[in-house]
Amino acid sequence: MKTKKVLFVIAHEGYQPVEYNEPKKIIEDAGFHVITASNKAGTATATDGSTTPVDIELGKVRVNDYDGIIFIGGSGTLDNLDNEQSYQLIQQAEKNYKVIGAICIATRILAKAAILNSKKATGWDGDGALAKIYEHYNVSYLPEINVVTDDMTITATGPKVAKDFGHEIVDLLERT
């Protein structure tokens, strides 16, 4: 049986290290292979100054090479990843029935890609704008729940639930 591969998409500048490292470790410990993608090649820098190598540029990703596509939050996420390239990747992943996840502010990218339409989701709402964004994209917002799984999509609120997010991803990957 081939090892399932999961693509983690991070901002080249300003990804959230806890949201990246904790789920990655859980997923790898479960026997899956994690590949890191970003909007630029080289080394990505987290909000705390730590770094991680980028395995593949977002524009070179072939969705069918992966069993899951996970978007990680952080202060640079919207500046680096909230764009048509990300939306197309997410939409292609949905069409190919892949596990799709996002944590923290990155859940907004899933909404704008129109794959959360008529689904339940959560996410970071520190700016008070998430309810309005979700309403615009016809997403059923569940602010009181930290990790929400709806069909093949997982959303989470932020770093405090990064481990739970990682476990949910593993559970969903193991069922597919």
C-alpha positions, 0 to 999 in steps of 0.5 A, a space after each residue: 500500500 502506498 503512503 498517503 501524501 498530504 500537502 501543507 500550504 504555507 505563506 512564504 512570509 508569516 505562516 503560523 509555526 504551531 499550526 504548521 508544526 503540530 499537525 505535521 508531526 501528528 500526520 507524519 507520526 501516523 505514517 503519512 508523508 507531508 510535503 510543504 508548498 508555498 507561494 515562493 521557493 526556498 525557505 519560508 519564514 514563520 511569524 516567530 522567525 523560525 523557518 522551514 524549507 519549501 518542497 514545491 512552489 504552489 504553481 507546480 502542485 499537481 493535486 492528484 499527487 496528494 491525498 489531502 491539501 491543508 492551508 496553514 494560517 498566520 499573519 502572512 497568509 492572506 497576503 501570500 495565499 488569498 488568490 486565484 492560484 490557491 482557489 483553483 488548487 482548492 477547487 480542483 482538490 474538491 472535484 477530486 474528492 481530496 481531504 481539504 483543511 484550513 486553520 485559523 485565518 486560512 479558512 477564509 481562503 476556502 470560503 472564497 474558493 467557494 468550497 464551503 458553500 452550504 457546509 459547516 465551518 469554523 475559523 479565526 475571528 479575532 477581527 470580527 469579520 468571519 461571520 460576515 465573510 461566511 454569510 457572504 459565501 453561504 457557510 454555516 459558521 459554528 464559532 463555538 466549535 474549535 474543529 469542524 469536519 463536514 464531508 471531506 473538509 476540516 476547519 479549525 480556529 487556531 494554534 490552541 487546537 492545532 493538535 486536534 486539527 492534526 488528529 482530525 486530518 489523520 482520522 479523515 485520511 484513514 477513512 478515505 
